[in-house]
Amino acid sequence: MEKPTELEKLKREFLEYTEIEKGRSLNTVRNYEHYLDRFFEFSKAKRAKDITSELLREYRLWLNRQPANNDTLKKKTQNYYLIALRAFLKYIAKRGVEVLSPEVIELAKVGERQIDLITQEELNRLLDAPDTTTLKGLRDKAILETLFSTGLRVSELCSLPREIDLRADEYSVRGKGEKVRVVFLSEESKSAIKNYLAKRKDMDDALFVQITDTNKKQETKDKKTSDATTLTPRSIQRIIKYYAIKAGISKKVTPHVVRHMFATDLLSNGADLRSVQMLLGHANIATTQIYTHVTDKALRDTHKKFHSRRN
C-alpha cells in the first residue's frame, strides 16, 4: 500500500476539520471531497508547493472545457470546484504550510440567479390537491401546508419529530451548519398536522412517514433507506411533483419552489428583507436578495404615484 502524499494527508485533515470544527453536513463534506479529488486527478500534485498559479490557470481551462449535458460545465458548477479548492488552501495556510494564496482564486462570473415560481392560483390548487379522506392525503396536505407556512428546506421538513407542540405558533429547527432558527406554523398548517396525526396508528417518532395502503404495499422507498419509515427528501419531491400534475400545473414544482413562494409571499405583503433572511435561515442576506424582484410592482406603483408629469 502506497504511503499517502502530503496533500492527501492534508485533504483528510481538512475534511475532518470541515465536518467537526466547521459543523458542515456529511453531504457537504462528501461534495468537497469529490471536488478536491478531481483537482488531484488533474494536477497530479503531491505537495502543497506543487500548487502554482500556472497549475491553477490550466485547471480552470480544463474545468471550463469539461463536457456536461451536451454542453460544457456551467460557470456555477465550476465555482463549486473552485470554492472547495480555495477553502482547502485556506486551511493549509492556516496550518502554517507554505502554499499558494487562496486569494488568487477568483470565481467565474455567473448571471443573476433566476428563481422558479408558480402563481398564487396555482399554489392554491396545489395546497388543495390532496384527498383528505385518506391518511395519505391527510399527510400530504400537512406536508404542503407546513412547507408553505414555514419555508423549511426539504431536509429540515424530513427531520421534524412527531411530538411537535401544536399549541404553540412557533417551532425551533436545526438547519444548515447546525444553526437553530425559529419557524412559525400557520393555523392551516397546525390544523392539517392535527388532522393527520389523529389518524396515525403507528408509533414512529418521525412526523412524516411512509403510508401503507389497503393492499399492504408500502410506498416506493429510496433503495438506500429501504428499512426506514421516515420520508426522505426524494420521497417529498415525488409527492410534490405528483400533486403539481394533479393540480394541472405545467411548470416543474419542487419543495424548493414552495420555499420560494413562502419568501415571495412575505415580501409582497410588506415584510422586510432582513426578517425574511432570518425565517429562511440564510447566512448571508445576499442570498435572500434574489427575492427582491417581487417588490417591482410596488416600485411601479410608487413611480406612478409620485413621479412628476409634464403638464
Beta strands, then each sheet from edge to edge (+ up, - down):
strand 1: 67-68
strand 2: 71-72
strand 3: 170-174
strand 4: 180-184
sheet 1: 1+ 2-
sheet 2: 3+ 4-
end
